[in-house]
Amino acid sequence: MSFPSRQAPNSYRDNFREPPALTERLTQGFPRHLTDRITNLLPESRIAIPKSRKARSYWNPRRLVSIPNGLILVWIALLWWGERLVFKQSISKCDWSTWERWPPEATPHHLVFIADPQLVDPHTYPGRPWPLSTLTIHHTDLYLRRSYSLLQRTLHPDTVFFLGDLFDGGREWATDRSRSEEKQWRKYGEKYWLREYNRFGRIFFDHWGDGGIEPGAGQQGRKIISGLPGNHDLGLGRGIQLPVRDRFKAYFGDGSRIDIVANHTFVSVDTVSLSAMDQPDQVTGSQGVGLGSDEGTKAAIWKPVQEFLDQAQAEKRRAVERHMKLLNNQTLAHRFDHAVKEMDGMNAKGRRTQEVAVPDLPTVLLTHVPLYRAPGTPCGPQREHWPPSQSSVKDNEPLSVDEPNAIAVRAGYQYQNVLTPTISRDLIEKIGNVGNVFSGDDHDYCEVIHRQYTASSMGGRIREITVKSMSWAMGVRKPGFLMLTLWNPIDNFGKPVGSQSPAHDAAHGGGASATLQPHLCLLPDQLGIFTRYAALLGLTLTTLIIRSVVKSLNGEGSPGAVRSYADDPLLPISRSFNHPTSSAENEKAKARYCRQRADSQRSSGGLQSSNSSTSSNSDGLTVRSATARTRSLSPGLGYGIPVSQTGGLLQADHNIKLGSSSNDECMIFDVRDHDKFSTAESSRNGWHSKRKIRVVLGEAFHSIWRVGGVALAWYIWLAWHG
């Protein structure tokens, strides 16, 4: 027997869900708090809030206590620590009052040395691709600007000296009269150098007054001196191009100069240019003494510096004389007798000058390249790269050779780790009375005592401190700067008055070192901060993914990520009869169904009535009997439709006698629909696994975006505001 087919329109309505009530529809547009009030006033009314509105209601206190919100708080705290708090803590530890030791009445002058900021540019990491190169430049500039601004606001130094290497590739950027020796840098010209100069100014010059422009107590004013060049600014020795040096001098000032600061004479010497006088020949390896021809030694590079050294002591006296006159409120001009004289007899004999004592103030030498020392001379315990050997940290024990802890004595293209012995000796002898030397170039801290140079006032002892780089991109994990507090009270004749700290005098043996105290201030480990960020990022991703998997297994999901599983009907809501049905198939289906009914009745002991309204087969499908009460209307064709309305699709005239039971009516259904159910069940399992993956991915994306968006916005705000 075959059944005629009938086309039925597909229905997309969920027939197993009640349509929304009128009150629900009216309240869908109301605010949540108003809906809650209406619910309380009408407890019997069933006002449902749409699931999407429930998902967007994040102000529920229970929703605030969640894993994503907890991670957001952790990110906010960590970013605040890494971008603000750790910098403040590092510089606050270096406050002057925590380490300087002067008498209570002292009004010391506070000075800071900054070495090798070396603004990162294409020359620093030539093979680094974009955007990593741009991010490196941004973060190094941000680090320098943030540290320098906090330095000014927290420490408020009276004087700041830069010890060279302001740029990294400054020597390579061409001028109108020169170009780089390396072809890859020739595309960078004068305009690029000016951009780098403006960039340096935005980091340092623009933040000079962040802590105020007023000097400290008892000080005459504030200074920032950045004219000392490094080998990355000009080159080294014979590799220096005169137009490049002239450009640097025009914007930053003379590289060789004398400044009187806090009754100390600071002598800055352009040793990268002076090195051309005694630079070893890279071809022959010979080392001259500057007596060769101008063409061979490029005398135009080193002669101006040599002439400055030849006149250094005379220039020191003149500078001290001007300083003493300022202290005594005296005029700097020479006074002459007021008399009319013939021009022929005019000479300098009539000039009368005020007799002012010119003392020899303690002298401090500033050089970018450190002085020569024997190979293996240890740098002390504050050097970061290698700790000193055990033998060199014991008290009262002579220095020993410690290669890892020392500055390597070597040279190469456009660099030289230390000056030659000849130049080092000339510097000390021609400047005179040098008790302390401060240098840069090495990027790490190094403190040595030179005993091989003549310094009668110090008994042959000259202390040199190589200042650590301030940039975290220069091979040191913890950059820093050197603080120097100076106090050298003198009378009107330049003689010392009062006394320094007794403990300090005993420690330094009096002399020039007793008038100044250095202190290394370390800055945060930026790579360590980034490592903590990366660790928290990994923890965040792992936690949110695990949370998404757990929520999917529990039947939960993020709002709007994937449509809820409960929204789908359990059974199909429409049927389409597009295929013919053979009588053989119907007979097989009828026999199978009736056997299942008979087995069910036998297992129940005959307690189940044959005219029961429903029974269940082994597949778990509910079968409706023909004698059951039928519905006049049905939402779809096929399921629950009276026999009279099926048009022959469902037949109830097949009676089968089973045992002692009366005639049963066996409902015959389309066998292909039964096969559909089996196929649908297997496909539904596959759909469930795919849906679970979608739920996991959707929930993970939603939570990661939620946490990451807040963390990223917070980081951008912190970076934008310094």
Secondary structure, DSSP 8 states (H G I E B T S, - for coil): ------------S-TTS----HHHHHHTTS-HHHHHHHHHH-TTS-----HHHHHT-TT-HHHHSSHHHHHHHHHHHHHHIIIIIHHHHHHHTT-GGGT----TT---EEEEEEB---B--TTTSTT--TTHHHHHHHHHHHHHHHHHHHIIIII--SEEEE-S--BSSGGGS-BTTB--SSGGGTT--HHHHHHHHHHHHHHTGGGTTTT-S---TT----EEE-----HHHH-SGGG--HHHHHHHHHHH--SSEEEEETTEEEEEE-HHHHGGGS---TTT-----S-S-HHHHTHHHHHHHHHHHHTHHHHHHHHHHHHHHHHTT--SS-EE------STT--GGGEE----------EEEEESS-----TT-B--TT-SSS---GGGSSTT------TTTB----EETTEESS--HHHHHHHHHHH--EEEEEE-SSSS-EEEEE-SS--GGGTT-EEEEE--BS-TTSS-SS-EEEEEEE---B-TTS-B-S---HHHHHHHTSSGGGGEEEEEEE---HHHHHHHHHHHHHHHHHHHHHHHHHHHHTT---TTTS--GGGS-SS-S-----S---HHHHHHHHHHHHHHHHHHHHHTTT-S-TT-SEEE-TTS-EEE-TTS---S--SSSSSS--GGGTTTSSB---EE--TT---EE--B--HHHHHHHHHHHHHHHHHHHHHHHHHHHHHHHHHHHHHHHHHHHHHHHHHHT-
